């Protein structure tokens, strides 16, 4: 992002441009969402767009970071921390993730279909950070049920395995596997791994 939005007017402009980027991606797809179309959708000149963003890639990166934060905020609103049943908690979080991928008028699906062409490392880092913080809070609260010494390692593996599997499944479009089968399989994998005894040091 070229110009950091500090004033309210600038923040509104950034929001407007990111909303226009989302709408253009949904309507025209990744290849058809050009800076001209995005600026037109936002009701601003292309020059105004370039005052805030270096181009389409920067807009998409900022949009993906915003979407990752929205997913994280949605996860925080789920009553996950109160449930001591790890399997139910995990399944609820995975189902929520799938529901998010199918929301947004096809925006998430368009991004997931093109995940290999997008700056996914940054977004994966944001999501991973949120997942690990949520897991830390959960396992602190339920330490007596799940005393895990190597929590950071396990959560790194779990967060990335779940994200990759969900993205791969959704990006394939029509799959012989049902989403609920994937959710249940991931839940078993995560719960079994998280409940396994910590290795002796």
C-alpha positions in Angstrom: 0.0 0.0 0.0 1.5 3.3 -1.0 -0.3 5.7 1.3 -1.1 4.7 4.9 -4.7 5.6 5.6 -4.5 7.8 8.7 -7.3 10.2 8.2 -10.9 9.1 8.1 -11.2 10.2 4.4 -8.2 8.0 3.5 -9.5 5.1 5.4 -12.8 5.4 3.6 -11.0 5.5 0.3 -9.1 2.3 1.1 -12.3 0.6 2.2 -14.0 1.7 -1.0 -11.2 0.4 -3.2 -11.1 -3.0 -1.4 -14.9 -3.3 -1.6 -14.6 -2.6 -5.4 -11.8 -5.1 -5.7 -14.0 -7.8 -4.0 -16.9 -6.9 -6.3 -14.7 -7.0 -9.5 -13.2 -10.3 -8.5 -16.6 -11.8 -7.9 -18.1 -10.4 -11.2 -15.1 -10.7 -13.6 -12.8 -13.3 -12.0 -9.1 -12.9 -11.2 -8.0 -12.2 -14.7 -10.9 -9.9 -15.6 -10.6 -7.7 -12.5 -8.4 -4.9 -13.8 -7.4 -1.7 -12.0 -9.6 0.2 -14.5 -12.6 -1.9 -13.6 -11.8 -1.6 -9.9 -11.4 2.2 -10.0 -14.6 2.5 -12.1 -16.5 0.3 -9.6 -15.2 2.5 -6.7 -16.2 5.6 -8.6 -12.7 7.1 -8.6 -10.0 7.7 -11.2 -7.2 5.1 -11.8 -4.8 7.8 -10.6 -6.6 8.0 -7.3 -6.3 4.2 -7.0 -2.6 4.4 -7.6 -2.2 6.9 -4.8 -3.1 4.2 -2.4 -2.0 0.9 -4.1 0.8 0.0 -6.4 -1.6 -2.0 -8.6 -3.9 -5.0 -8.7 -1.6 -7.3 -6.8 -1.4 -4.9 -3.9 -5.1 -4.5 -3.8 -5.7 -8.3 -3.8 -3.1 -8.7 -1.0 -4.8 -6.1 1.1 -8.2 -7.6 0.4 -7.0 -11.1 1.3 -5.5 -9.8 4.6 -8.9 -8.2 5.4 -10.7 -11.4 4.6 -8.3 -13.4 6.8 -9.0 -11.0 9.7 -12.7 -11.4 9.1 -12.4 -15.2 9.3 -10.3 -14.9 12.5 -12.9 -12.5 14.0 -15.7 -15.0 13.1 -13.8 -17.8 14.8 -13.5 -15.7 17.9 -17.2 -15.2 18.0 -17.9 -18.9 18.0 -18.3 -20.3 21.5 -15.2 -22.5 21.0 -13.3 -21.8 24.3 -16.2 -22.9 26.5 -16.5 -26.4 25.0 -14.1 -28.9 26.7 -14.9 -31.6 24.0 -12.0 -31.1 21.6 -13.6 -33.1 18.8 -16.8 -31.0 18.9 -14.8 -27.8 19.1 -12.6 -28.8 16.2 -15.5 -29.9 14.0 -17.3 -26.6 14.7 -14.2 -24.6 13.7 -13.8 -26.6 10.5 -17.4 -26.3 9.5 -17.2 -22.6 10.1 -14.2 -22.4 7.8 -16.0 -24.3 5.0 -19.1 -22.0 5.5 -16.8 -18.9 5.1 -15.3 -20.3 1.9 -18.8 -20.6 0.4 -20.0 -17.2 1.6 -19.3 -13.8 0.0 -21.1 -14.2 -3.3 -18.4 -16.5 -4.7 -15.5 -14.2 -3.7 -13.8 -16.8 -1.5 -14.3 -19.5 -4.1 -12.7 -17.3 -6.8 -9.7 -16.7 -4.5 -9.4 -20.3 -3.5 -9.6 -21.5 -7.1 -6.6 -19.3 -7.9 -4.7 -19.8 -4.6 -1.6 -20.9 -6.4 -1.4 -17.6 -8.2 -2.0 -15.3 -5.2 0.1 -14.1 -2.3 -1.1 -16.9 -0.1 1.9 -16.9 2.2 1.0 -13.6 3.8 -2.6 -14.6 4.3 -1.7 -18.1 5.6 0.6 -16.3 8.1 -2.3 -14.1 9.3 -4.7 -17.1 9.6 -2.0 -19.3 11.3 -1.3 -16.5 13.8 -5.0 -16.2 14.7 -5.5 -20.0 14.9 -2.5 -20.4 17.1 -3.7 -17.7 19.5 -7.1 -19.2 19.7 -5.6 -22.6 20.3 -3.3 -21.2 23.0 -6.3 -19.7 24.8 -8.3 -23.0 24.4 -5.6 -25.2 25.7 -4.7 -22.9 28.6 -8.4 -23.0 29.6 -8.6 -26.8 29.3 -5.0 -27.6 30.4 -6.2 -30.3 32.8 -8.0 -32.2 30.0 -5.2 -31.7 27.4 -1.8 -31.1 29.0 0.3 -30.4 25.9 4.0 -29.5 26.2 4.7 -29.0 22.5 1.6 -26.9 21.7 3.4 -24.5 19.3 4.7 -27.4 17.1 1.3 -29.2 17.1 -0.7 -26.1 16.3 1.7 -25.1 13.4 1.2 -28.6 11.9 -2.6 -28.6 12.5 -3.3 -25.1 11.2 -1.3 -25.6 8.0 -2.6 -29.1 7.4 -6.2 -28.1 7.8 -5.9 -24.9 5.7 -4.2 -26.7 2.9 -6.7 -29.6 2.9 -9.7 -27.3 2.9 -8.3 -25.1 0.2 -7.4 -28.1 -2.0 -10.9 -29.6 -1.6 -12.8 -26.3 -2.4 -10.5 -25.4 -5.3 -11.2 -28.7 -7.0 -14.8 -27.8 -7.6 -16.7 -31.0 -8.1 -15.1 -33.7 -5.9 -16.1 -37.3 -5.3 -15.6 -36.5 -1.6 -18.3 -34.7 0.3 -17.4 -31.7 2.4 -18.7 -33.3 5.6 -16.5 -36.3 5.0 -13.5 -34.0 4.8 -14.6 -32.1 7.9 -15.0 -35.3 9.9 -11.7 -36.7 8.7 -9.9 -33.5 9.6 -11.6 -33.5 13.0 -10.4 -37.1 13.7 -6.9 -36.2 12.5 -6.6 -33.0 14.6 -8.2 -34.5 17.8 -6.2 -37.7 17.7 -2.9 -35.7 17.1 -3.7 -33.1 19.8 -4.7 -35.7 22.4 -1.6 -38.0 21.7 0.9 -38.0 24.6 3.8 -35.5 24.2 7.0 -37.3 23.2 9.5 -37.9 25.9 12.4 -35.5 25.9 
